[in-house]
């Protein structure tokens, strides 16, 4: 049985993206330890479920780039290996190792959870909010970084799940991961 997790970095004030949609302020990229952590996270996944906007951003990793560091190459390789499912009403074509989810998101995700053994990452606050309302998100991994955005897209967009803390750990020089499970 698959387990759905929402794992994403957020600012100290609770936002995953600035008002312009940028996921990370350009002057504050993740350090080496956090980047390696996310690469290992990608390697551990059975697949990823994306909303349209974040899938389009993540497509950056589809094609090799000459300017990448070795760490970036490792992340790209890990990202490319597992299947991806994209929830979108407007996208008609997806990249390698990706499939469009059916129109009935709830039925699609329920089926996915029964057919896939392992962890399925979910990305996109709006998608997560709708899946949370359906009771489908199993865990939330909140990575807090020392950035204050002041406004933007909140980690918990239009959802207020009841949670219980599973673990808290420091990762690298400036990140903390809080891992929560649904309490109901």
C-alpha positions in Angstrom: 0.0 0.0 0.0 1.3 3.4 -0.9 1.8 6.2 1.6 1.2 9.8 0.4 3.6 12.4 1.9 3.8 16.2 1.3 7.4 17.2 1.8 8.3 20.8 1.0 10.5 23.6 2.3 8.8 26.6 3.9 9.8 29.9 5.1 9.8 30.8 8.8 6.5 32.6 8.2 4.8 29.6 6.6 5.2 30.1 2.9 6.4 27.7 0.2 6.5 30.3 -2.6 6.8 34.0 -2.9 3.9 36.0 -4.4 5.6 35.8 -7.8 5.6 32.0 -7.5 9.3 31.5 -6.9 9.9 28.6 -4.7 13.1 29.7 -3.2 14.6 33.2 -2.8 17.6 33.2 -5.2 19.9 34.6 -2.5 19.2 31.7 -0.1 19.7 28.3 -2.0 19.8 25.1 0.1 23.1 24.1 1.6 25.0 20.9 0.5 23.6 18.8 3.4 19.9 19.7 2.6 20.5 19.2 -1.1 21.9 15.7 -0.4 19.0 15.0 1.9 16.5 15.8 -0.9 18.5 13.7 -3.4 18.2 10.7 -1.0 14.5 11.5 -0.5 14.0 11.3 -4.3 15.9 8.0 -4.4 13.6 6.5 -1.8 10.3 7.4 -3.6 8.1 4.9 -5.4 6.8 7.9 -7.4 5.6 11.5 -7.3 2.2 13.1 -7.8 2.4 16.7 -9.0 0.1 19.7 -9.6 0.7 21.4 -12.9 2.7 24.4 -11.8 5.3 22.5 -9.7 5.5 19.7 -12.3 6.4 22.4 -15.0 9.1 23.8 -12.6 10.5 20.3 -11.9 10.8 19.5 -15.6 14.0 21.5 -15.3 15.6 18.2 -14.2 14.5 16.3 -17.3 17.5 17.3 -19.5 21.1 17.3 -18.6 22.7 20.8 -18.3 26.4 21.5 -18.7 26.5 24.0 -15.8 25.3 21.5 -13.2 27.4 20.4 -10.3 27.8 16.7 -9.5 25.2 17.1 -6.8 22.7 18.5 -9.2 23.4 15.6 -11.7 22.8 13.1 -8.9 19.5 14.8 -8.0 18.4 14.9 -11.6 19.2 11.2 -12.1 17.2 10.3 -8.9 14.3 12.5 -10.0 14.1 10.9 -13.5 14.1 7.3 -12.3 10.7 7.1 -10.6 7.3 7.5 -12.2 5.4 10.8 -12.0 1.7 11.5 -12.2 0.4 15.0 -13.1 -2.9 16.3 -12.0 -4.0 19.1 -14.4 -7.0 20.2 -16.4 -4.9 22.2 -18.9 -1.8 20.0 -19.5 -2.1 17.6 -22.4 1.5 16.4 -22.8 3.9 15.4 -20.1 7.6 14.5 -20.2 9.5 11.2 -19.8 8.3 8.8 -17.1 5.2 10.9 -16.5 1.5 10.2 -16.9 -1.5 12.5 -16.7 -3.9 11.6 -13.9 -7.5 11.0 -14.8 -10.2 13.6 -14.4 -11.4 12.1 -11.1 -8.5 12.9 -8.9 -9.8 11.2 -5.8 -10.4 7.9 -7.6 -7.0 8.1 -9.3 -5.1 8.8 -6.1 -7.0 6.1 -4.2 -6.2 3.6 -6.9 -2.6 4.7 -6.9 -2.3 4.2 -3.2 -3.6 0.6 -3.6 -1.4 -0.2 -6.6 1.9 1.4 -5.6 4.0 -0.1 -2.7 6.1 2.6 -1.0 6.2 6.4 -0.6 4.5 8.7 -3.1 5.5 12.3 -2.8 2.8 14.9 -3.4 3.9 18.4 -4.6 1.8 21.5 -5.0 0.0 23.2 -2.1 -3.4 23.4 -3.9 -3.3 19.7 -4.9 -2.3 18.8 -1.3 -5.2 20.9 0.1 -7.7 19.1 -2.1 -6.2 15.7 -1.2 -6.2 16.6 2.4 -9.9 17.3 2.3 -10.4 13.8 0.9 -8.3 12.4 3.7 -5.6 11.1 1.4 -2.4 12.7 2.7 -0.7 10.4 5.2 2.3 12.5 6.3 3.5 16.1 6.1 7.3 16.8 6.1 7.8 20.4 6.8 11.3 21.7 6.1 11.8 25.1 7.8 14.5 27.4 6.5 15.6 30.8 7.9 13.9 32.8 5.2 11.0 35.3 5.8 8.9 36.0 2.7 6.2 38.2 4.2 3.5 36.9 1.8 3.0 34.2 -0.8 1.7 30.7 -1.1 1.2 29.0 2.3 2.3 25.5 3.0 -1.2 24.6 4.2 -3.1 26.2 1.4 -6.8 26.1 2.3 -6.5 23.1 4.6 -6.1 22.6 8.3 -5.3 19.0 9.0 -5.2 17.7 12.5 -1.6 16.4 13.0 0.6 14.7 15.5 4.4 15.2 15.6 6.4 12.1 14.7 9.9 13.5 14.6 12.0 16.7 14.5 15.5 16.8 13.2 18.1 19.3 12.1 19.4 18.9 8.6 22.6 20.7 7.6 23.4 24.2 8.7 20.0 25.9 8.6 17.1 23.5 8.1 14.8 21.7 10.5 12.5 18.9 9.3 9.2 18.4 11.3 7.5 15.1 10.3 3.8 14.9 11.1 1.1 12.2 10.6 -2.6 12.8 10.3 -4.1 12.4 13.8 -7.5 11.3 12.5 
